[in-house]
Amino acid sequence: MSPMLITVINANTSDEMTQAIASGATAVAPPGTEVRVVCPPMGPASVESSYDEALSVPGLLASIASGEREGSDGYVIACFSDPGLDAARELAGGPVVGIAEAAMHTASFLGRGFSVVTTLARTCGRAWDLAERYGMRRFCRGVHACGIPPLALDTDPAAVQTVLDSCRSALETDGSDAIVLGCAGMSEWSDKLTAELGVPVVDGVRAAVLTVQSLVTMQLRTSARTDYAAPPPKPYTGLLRPFTLPS
């Protein structure tokens, strides 16, 4: 089998968070698989609101288009709100997996229920929405905010302890068996948190990379039979003119 290329896209434009994501993503890549971690050419510095999420999608899709030109076999959307997932699946030739999607499914294999520990309280509703969308509502016992903005995860020296405390509280409150980390910026801490808490702590970045790896290995790709068919070409105007698809 020829070498595999998986493109991991940080949905924000933070170089520091991209590096943190790369650490976790490349750590699980098996021999013969190249994991390329990129951030988009445009978009918000962090994704912590619906407004941020909406404006992250054009840059994310530009990264998908670039990956297609470079021969990527599959993609990971490395943002816990899984922005632009449906649109990315229409555009990409290979499978596209979001980190919330991968993390929740992975956690469901490891116990009867999991808790999500995310960044800000305003993102909790989105996590619940995704649990419902992915059929994980019966496994998700709670969503908890640690109160740290995404970009502060890399700069606040107390961040990992704060996340640890939030995870411990979530386990006690929810009676759950596992933790899902609700931000790509927490990716590097999953092993440390697992050791401290004594329960599985699932990083969606690594879970998504290995999910894409498995799908490509099985030669499976997104079905284009109905909703995920390629978008019909049409004119785009103004700032979106570069996103016009060829006829």
N, C-alpha and C positions, 0 to 999 in steps of 0.2 A: 504494500500500500504506500502511496506517495506521501511525503511529509504533509502534516496538517497545519493550517494557519487559522487560529482563532483570534478575532479582534474583540478586545474588551473596551467598551466606550464609557468613560466617565462622562456623565451628562452635564457636569459643570466645567468651568474653564480653569479650575484651580490646579496648578502644577503640583502643589504639595499633596493634595488628595489623590491626584493621578499616580504619584509615586507610591503612596500608601496602598492603593488598589493593586498596583503592579506587584508589590511584594507578596501579597496573598495569591494573586492570580498565577504568577509564574511558579510559585512554590509547588503547585499541584500538577503542573504540566508534565505528562509522561515523555520519555524519550521519543523523538520524532514529531513532537508537537511544538510549534512556535506560538507563544501567546504574545500578541502585540497590544499594548495598552495605550490608548490615545484619549485626548480630550478634544472637544469640538472646536472649530475655528471661530465660533460665535456663541453667545449665550450668557447666562447668569454666572456669577462667581460661585454661587451655591444654590441648591434647590431646596427651599424650605417654605414654599407657598404654592398655591395653584397657579398664580401668575408666573412664578419662576418656572414651574413645570411646563406650562404652555410655551414659554419662550425658549426653553431648552430643546424643544423638539426639532426646529429647523437645523440647528447645528448638529444634533445627533443624526438626523437623516443625511446631512452632508457627509458625516463620518461613515455611515453605511455605504453611501454611493462611492466614497473613496475606497472603502474596503472591497467593494465589488470590482473596482478597476484593478486592485492589487491582488485579486484572487483569493480573498478570504473564504474559508470553508464554513464559518459560522460566527455568531456574534453573541456577546454578553452586554446587556444594558446595565451598567454598574451604578445604579441609583435606586434607592429602595422604593420610590414611587413608581418604578417601571415606566417612565415617560415614553410616549411614542411607540409602545411595543407593537400595537396592531399595524401602524404605518410602516414600521421597520420590517415586519414580516411580509408586507406587500412588496417591499423594495428589494429585499435580500434573496439571493439564490439559495443560501443555506439556512439552517435553523437559527432562530433568535430567541434567547432566553433572558428574562429579567431576574434580577437577584432576589427580589421579594418572592417571586413565583418559585424559584429554585429553593430558597431557604425554607419556605413554609412546607413545601412538599418533602424536603429532606427531613425536617423536624418531625413530620407526621410518621416517618418510619421508625422513630427513635423513642416514642413514648405515646401515652394516651392524650397528651395535651401539651401545648407550648405557650410561652409568653413572649411577646415582642417587646424589646427595649429599644426605643428610638431616641431621637434628639429632642425636639421641641414639642410641646403639647399640641400645637396647631397642626402637627403632622399625624396625630393619632387617628383622626377620622379617615385619612387616606389609607392607613394600614388596615383598618377594619374593612374598608371598601374592597381592598385587594383580597383579604381573607375570604370575603363573600364571593368575589369573582372567581377565585381559584378553587372553590369548593372546600376551603380550609376552615370555614367558620366553626364547625363542630370541634376542630382541634385547637383553635386559637382561644385561649382562656383569658387573655388580657393583653392590652397594649399600654405600655408605660413610657413616659417621657423622662429622660434624665436631666433635661433643662439646659443642655449644652448645645449651642449652635453648631452646625456641621463644620464650619471652618475653624472653630475653636478646639475641635478634637485633636488637632495637630499642634496647637500652641499652648493649651492649658495644661500645666504639669499635673494638675489634680484630676484630669479628665478620666483616665482609666480607673482610678479609685471611685469616682462618682458613678461611672457606668457599672462597676462591680457592685457597688452598694445598691444601685437600682435593680440589677439582676437578682441579687439576693432577696430584696424586698418583693420583687415580682413573683419569685418562686414561692415565697411564704404566703403571699396574698392569694395567688391563683391556684396553688397546689399543683403546679405544672411539672412536667418531667424534663423539659428542655427550654432553652432560650434561643430565640432568633434575634440576631443583631440587626437593628432597623436603620442602619446607615452604612454605606460603603466605606466611609472613613473609619469605621471600627474594625475593619477587616483584619488588621494585624494582631488584634487582641484576642481572637477566639481561642487559641490554645491556652493562653494564660488564664482566661476566664473559666475555661473548662476545668483546668487544674484546680483553681481556687474554689469553684462552686461544686465540683464533683458531679456535674450533670453535663450533657452535651450542649455546647454553645455553638450554634450554626452560623457561619459566615456565608452570606449569600453569594459573594464573589467567587469563592472556591467551589461552592455547590453548583453555581451556574456554569463555570468553566468545565467542570467534569460532566455536567449534563449535556452541554454542547458536544464535548468530546465523545460521549457515548452515542449521541444521535448521529454524528458524522461517521463514526466507526461502523454503525449499523446501516450506513448509506440511506438515512432517512432525512427528509427535508420537509419544510412546510408545504402543505397541500395548497395548490393554487386553483383548486376546483371551484371554490365559491368565493367567500369573503376575502381571502388572502391572495386573490389573483392580482397581477400587476395593475396598478392604477391606469385608467384610460388617459391617453395623452390629451392635454388641453392647454391653452395659454395661461401662463401665470404672469402677473404684472408687478411693477414697482420693485420693492426689495426682494420679492419672491421670484423674479424673472429667472434667476439661475437654477431654480428648481423645476423648470419646465422639462418634462420628459420627452425624449425623441419619439416621433411617430413610428 
